[in-house]
């Protein structure tokens, strides 16, 4: 009998509706699954609803620690390792995990030791973005499933390697786009698919945050507690700099700023509710260091236009608007609605009949008609409560997760395309979504793939 497998690249499970979600919840399912295709379980490991899942955390910063504590609350889940090249990070997390699971995880600097342990079922990758792809591919090759934080990859080419590794080694790879596990995202998708908004012609995605001028810091010897070479990993070798180490989000070698680390959530949620369209063929981006004209690499404004053919989407992501606010906890975890005009990370979907406001991370959606009256809505809750159990459920069942690596990669493409359009001179770039290359201008293709350092190269083929 042949083992059932994940869908091949380019195929995806049918969208899960609100009704299906509630039906599964009534059956006791903790997560919002997205299909019924299966993949064979890992060799030597039986799949079962009560199977203990042993995890290794890679990256013990704020988000990594938060994820670890939330994963540890799921029954039959434990952490065996906490890995970070900085020995000063994770001490508090180790104590809290010891209290929860009765024994402390082992602290490691080099996560590759954890990949060698056959007891480890899966890894949680919460590093800077320049490590996401390589850590995920290495984990797949070691037979581990992967939960990897957003943005999915540092470059477009890397995302495709992550998909190839997940499929080749039959691994579950879930990305931290937790809006894909939100029940209200499913109802927004249903509402739009039903044509109740009319024909969607314009979509505006916002990510307008506070920020200020940047001050460079001098190079210095690395702290004795930090393995700087390991922290750099595949990125270029440079002298230690506190600004790079603690402000890595400001440097193209390690991230894409708040455009990739924050706006990626709204872009992914928008793709989801629109039915997961393929990447646009034309992209234009203007921006730069406009509000604070200093020497910081990362722009304080990205203003991107995506041409999808039958509709246009824009994304305005910046760091100069102290009067804009992220959704407060009363909105994310409660029944309060946001004040949409000053919500920094809202989405506006314009149909030929009405307008939809959409919020990430539990904020829900509302539809307004011409007189400003709300005619439809669905309030949400912060979706980690479904997204993290969904990954554990899929590790056990071998079903594809809600934020499977393929759709997550296609959402990450929107970030990469916008950044490349700006870095290539603020020109329009023409993109071939099949070959995932630029037909014009050709020199934009130099941003598709990073240069890896010896010892930290991406395996080719994966």
C-alpha positions in Angstrom: 0.0 0.0 0.0 1.4 3.4 -1.0 1.9 6.0 1.7 -0.2 9.1 1.2 1.9 12.2 0.7 1.6 16.0 0.8 0.4 17.7 -2.4 3.2 18.4 -4.9 4.5 21.9 -5.3 1.9 24.2 -6.9 -1.1 22.2 -5.5 -2.8 23.2 -2.3 -5.7 21.9 -0.2 -9.1 23.4 -0.5 -9.8 26.4 1.8 -11.3 25.6 5.1 -14.6 27.3 5.8 -15.9 28.7 9.1 -18.4 25.8 9.3 -15.7 23.2 8.8 -13.6 24.9 11.5 -16.5 24.9 14.0 -17.3 21.3 13.2 -13.7 20.2 13.9 -13.7 22.3 17.1 -16.8 20.4 18.2 -15.0 17.2 17.7 -12.3 18.3 20.1 -9.7 19.5 17.5 -7.6 22.3 18.8 -6.4 23.6 15.5 -7.7 25.0 12.2 -6.5 22.4 9.6 -6.6 23.0 5.9 -6.9 19.7 4.1 -6.8 16.0 4.2 -3.7 15.0 2.2 -1.3 13.1 4.3 2.4 12.5 4.4 4.2 9.4 5.6 5.4 9.7 9.2 9.1 10.0 9.9 11.0 6.7 9.9 11.1 5.0 13.2 8.4 7.2 14.7 4.8 6.2 15.1 2.1 8.8 14.5 -0.6 9.1 17.0 -2.8 11.7 18.8 -1.0 11.3 22.1 2.5 11.0 20.7 5.0 13.1 22.7 6.5 15.8 20.5 10.0 16.8 21.5 11.1 20.3 20.4 14.3 22.3 20.1 14.1 26.1 20.1 16.5 27.9 17.8 16.8 31.5 18.9 15.9 32.4 22.5 15.0 36.0 22.1 11.6 37.6 22.9 9.5 35.9 20.2 11.3 32.6 20.6 10.8 32.6 24.3 7.1 33.5 23.9 6.6 30.7 21.4 8.4 28.1 23.6 6.2 28.9 26.6 3.1 28.7 24.5 4.1 25.4 22.8 5.0 24.0 26.3 1.3 24.5 27.3 0.2 22.0 24.7 -0.3 18.5 26.1 2.6 16.0 25.5 4.9 18.7 24.2 8.3 19.3 25.7 11.5 21.1 24.9 14.8 19.2 25.1 17.1 22.0 23.9 17.2 25.8 23.9 19.8 27.0 21.3 21.3 30.4 20.9 24.8 31.6 20.1 24.5 34.2 22.8 24.9 32.6 26.2 23.2 35.5 28.0 19.8 34.7 26.4 17.3 32.2 27.6 18.1 31.8 31.3 14.6 32.9 32.4 13.1 30.7 29.7 15.0 27.7 31.0 13.7 28.2 34.5 10.1 28.6 33.3 10.3 25.5 31.1 11.8 23.5 34.0 8.8 24.5 36.1 6.3 23.5 33.3 7.9 20.2 32.3 9.7 19.0 35.4 13.2 19.2 33.9 15.2 22.0 32.2 16.1 21.8 28.6 19.8 21.7 27.7 21.3 25.0 26.6 23.2 24.8 23.3 25.1 27.4 21.3 25.1 25.5 18.0 21.7 24.1 17.1 23.2 21.6 14.8 23.9 19.4 17.8 20.1 19.3 18.5 19.6 18.2 14.8 21.7 15.1 15.5 19.5 14.0 18.4 17.0 11.4 17.2 14.7 12.2 20.1 14.0 15.7 18.7 10.8 15.6 16.7 10.7 19.2 15.4 12.5 22.6 15.7 11.1 26.1 16.3 13.2 28.6 14.4 13.0 32.1 15.9 16.3 33.6 14.6 16.9 36.7 12.6 15.6 36.2 9.0 19.0 35.4 7.5 19.0 32.1 9.4 15.4 31.0 8.6 16.0 29.2 5.3 19.3 27.4 6.1 18.1 26.3 9.6 14.9 25.0 8.1 16.5 23.1 5.3 19.1 21.5 7.6 16.3 20.5 10.0 14.3 18.9 7.1 17.4 17.0 6.0 17.8 15.8 9.6 14.3 14.4 9.6 12.8 17.2 11.8 9.6 19.1 11.2 9.9 22.9 11.3 8.0 25.8 12.8 9.7 28.9 11.4 9.0 32.5 12.2 8.1 35.2 9.6 9.3 36.6 7.3 9.7 33.2 5.7 13.1 33.8 4.2 15.6 36.5 3.6 15.4 36.2 -0.2 13.0 34.8 -2.8 15.3 32.0 -3.9 15.7 30.7 -0.4 11.9 30.3 0.0 11.8 27.9 -3.0 14.6 25.8 -1.4 12.6 25.5 1.8 9.7 24.2 -0.3 11.9 21.7 -2.0 13.4 20.5 1.3 9.9 20.1 2.9 8.6 18.1 -0.1 11.7 16.0 -0.6 12.1 15.0 3.0 8.3 14.8 3.7 8.5 17.4 6.5 5.7 19.5 8.0 6.9 23.1 7.7 4.7 25.7 9.3 5.4 29.5 9.1 4.5 31.9 11.8 1.8 33.6 9.7 -0.8 32.8 12.4 -3.6 34.7 10.8 -4.0 31.6 8.6 -5.4 29.9 11.7 -7.9 32.6 12.6 -11.5 31.6 12.1 -12.4 35.2 11.2 -10.0 35.0 8.3 -12.0 32.1 6.9 -15.2 34.0 7.1 -13.7 37.1 5.4 -12.5 34.8 2.6 -16.0 33.3 2.3 -17.6 36.8 2.3 -15.3 38.0 -0.5 -15.7 34.8 -2.5 -19.5 35.2 -2.3 -19.2 38.5 -4.2 -21.0 40.5 -1.5 -18.4 43.3 -1.7 -18.7 43.4 -5.5 -15.7 43.1 -7.7 -12.6 43.8 -5.7 -10.5 46.3 -7.7 -8.3 48.0 -5.1 -6.7 46.7 -1.9 -4.6 48.9 0.5 -2.3 47.3 3.1 -0.9 49.5 5.8 2.0 49.1 8.2 2.7 52.6 9.6 4.7 52.6 12.8 6.6 55.0 15.0 10.4 55.6 14.5 13.2 58.1 14.8 16.6 58.9 13.5 19.4 56.4 13.6 22.8 56.6 15.2 25.6 54.4 13.9 27.7 52.5 16.5 31.4 51.7 16.3 32.8 48.2 15.7 34.2 46.5 18.8 35.3 43.1 20.0 32.3 40.8 20.4 31.1 40.0 24.0 32.8 36.9 25.4 29.4 35.3 25.8 28.6 35.5 22.1 29.7 33.3 19.2 29.7 36.1 16.6 30.7 33.8 13.7 27.8 31.5 14.4 25.4 34.4 14.8 26.4 35.7 11.4 26.1 32.2 9.9 25.5 32.5 6.2 25.7 36.3 6.2 29.0 38.1 5.2 31.8 38.1 7.7 32.0 41.6 9.3 33.5 42.9 12.6 31.3 42.8 15.6 29.0 45.8 15.9 26.5 46.2 18.6 24.2 48.0 16.2 24.2 45.0 13.9 23.8 42.5 16.7 21.0 44.1 18.6 19.6 46.1 15.7 19.8 43.4 13.0 16.4 44.5 11.6 18.1 47.6 10.2 20.5 45.7 7.9 19.7 44.0 4.5 22.2 41.2 5.4 19.9 39.9 8.1 16.3 41.2 7.5 14.0 43.4 5.5 13.1 45.9 8.3 9.5 46.2 9.5 8.4 45.7 6.0 9.4 42.1 6.2 9.1 41.5 9.9 5.7 43.2 10.4 3.9 44.1 7.1 4.4 40.5 6.0 1.5 39.6 8.4 -0.9 41.9 6.7 0.3 40.9 3.2 -0.2 37.2 4.0 -3.6 37.7 5.5 -4.7 39.7 2.5 -3.6 37.0 0.1 -5.5 34.5 2.2 -8.8 36.3 2.2 -8.5 37.1 -1.6 -8.2 33.4 -2.3 -4.3 33.2 -2.4 -3.7 34.7 -5.9 -0.3 34.0 -7.5 2.4 36.7 -7.4 1.9 39.9 -9.4 3.7 40.3 -12.7 4.5 44.0 -12.2 5.7 45.8 -9.1 6.8 49.4 -8.4 8.2 50.8 -5.2 9.1 54.3 -4.1 10.6 55.3 -0.7 13.8 55.5 1.1 15.1 57.4 4.2 12.7 60.3 3.7 11.5 61.2 7.2 14.9 60.7 8.8 17.6 61.2 6.1 20.5 59.4 7.9 22.8 56.6 7.0 20.6 53.8 8.1 20.3 51.1 5.4 16.7 50.3 6.0 14.2 52.7 4.4 11.7 54.5 6.7 9.1 54.3 3.9 8.2 51.6 1.4 5.3 52.6 -0.9 4.7 49.6 -3.1 2.2 49.1 -6.0 1.4 45.5 -7.0 -0.3 44.9 -10.4 -2.2 41.7 -10.2 -3.9 42.2 -13.6 -7.5 42.4 -12.5 -6.9 44.4 -9.3 -4.2 46.6 -7.8 -2.8 46.3 -4.3 -0.7 48.8 -2.5 1.4 48.5 0.7 2.6 51.5 2.7 5.1 50.5 5.3 7.0 53.1 7.3 8.5 54.2 10.6 7.7 57.8 11.1 4.0 58.0 12.3 3.7 58.2 16.1 0.0 59.0 15.8 -0.8 55.6 14.3 -1.4 52.7 16.7 -1.2 48.9 16.5 -4.4 47.1 17.7 -4.5 47.1 21.5 -5.1 43.9 23.6 -8.7 44.9 24.1 -9.1 44.5 20.3 -6.9 41.4 19.8 -8.2 39.4 22.8 -11.6 41.1 23.4 -14.7 42.3 21.7 -13.7 46.0 21.2 -13.4 47.2 17.6 -10.5 49.4 16.5 -10.6 53.0 15.3 -9.8 52.0 11.8 -8.5 55.4 10.4 -5.5 55.4 12.9 -5.0 51.6 13.0 -1.4 51.2 11.9 -1.7 47.7 10.4 -5.2 47.6 8.8 -6.2 46.4 5.4 -8.8 48.2 3.2 -10.5 46.1 0.5 -12.5 48.2 -2.0 -15.2 46.4 -4.0 -17.6 47.9 -6.5 -20.4 47.8 -3.8 -18.8 48.2 -0.4 -15.7 48.6 1.6 -14.1 46.0 4.0 -11.8 46.8 6.9 -9.7 43.9 7.9 -7.4 43.6 10.9 -4.7 41.1 11.7 -4.0 39.1 14.9 -7.6 38.8 16.2 -9.0 42.2 15.2 -11.7 40.8 12.8 -13.4 42.5 9.9 -16.2 44.9 9.1 -18.0 45.8 5.9 -19.3 49.4 5.4 -21.9 50.6 2.9 -22.1 54.1 1.5 -23.6 55.8 4.5 -20.9 54.3 6.8 -23.3 51.7 8.3 -21.7 48.4 9.2 -23.6 45.7 7.4 -21.5 42.6 8.1 -18.7 41.8 10.6 -16.9 39.0 12.4 -14.8 39.7 15.5 -11.7 37.7 16.1 -9.2 36.6 18.8 -5.4 36.4 18.6 -4.8 33.2 16.6 -1.8 31.7 18.4 -4.3 29.6 20.3 -5.1 27.8 17.1 -1.9 28.2 15.1 0.6 26.5 17.4 -1.6 23.5 18.2 -2.2 23.2 14.5 1.5 22.6 14.0 1.7 20.0 16.7 -1.5 18.3 15.4 0.1 18.2 11.9 3.4 16.8 13.3 1.3 13.9 14.6 -1.2 13.5 11.8 1.2 14.4 8.9 -1.5 16.7 7.4 -0.3 20.0 5.8 -0.4 22.8 8.3 -2.5 26.0 7.9 0.6 28.2 7.0 2.3 25.6 4.8 5.6 26.6 3.5 4.4 27.0 -0.1 1.7 29.6 0.5 3.9 31.3 3.1 6.6 31.6 0.4 4.2 33.1 -2.0 3.2 35.7 0.6 6.8 36.4 1.4 7.3 37.0 -2.4 5.3 40.2 -2.0 7.9 41.5 0.5 10.8 40.5 -1.6 9.3 42.0 -4.8 8.6 45.3 -3.1 12.1 45.5 -1.6 13.8 44.5 -4.8 11.8 47.1 -6.8 13.1 49.8 -4.4 16.7 48.5 -4.2 16.9 48.1 -8.0 16.6 51.9 -8.3 12.9 52.5 -7.6 12.0 51.2 -11.0 9.1 49.0 -12.1 10.1 45.3 -12.1 8.5 42.7 -14.3 8.3 39.3 -12.7 7.8 35.8 -14.1 5.9 34.0 -11.3 6.6 30.6 -12.9 10.4 30.9 -13.2 10.5 33.3 -10.2 12.9 35.6 -12.0 12.7 39.2 -13.4 12.3 39.7 -17.1 13.0 43.4 -16.6 15.3 44.9 -15.5 17.7 42.0 -15.6 19.9 43.4 -12.9 17.1 43.0 -10.4 17.9 39.3 -10.4 21.0 39.9 -8.4 18.8 40.3 -5.3 17.2 36.8 -5.7 19.9 34.8 -4.0 22.3 35.6 -1.1 26.0 34.8 -1.2 26.6 32.2 1.5 29.8 32.0 3.5 31.9 28.8 3.5 30.6 26.4 6.2 27.1 28.0 6.0 26.2 27.3 2.4 22.7 26.2 1.3 22.9 22.6 0.1 22.3 22.3 -3.6 20.3 20.4 -4.4 18.5 20.3 -1.1 
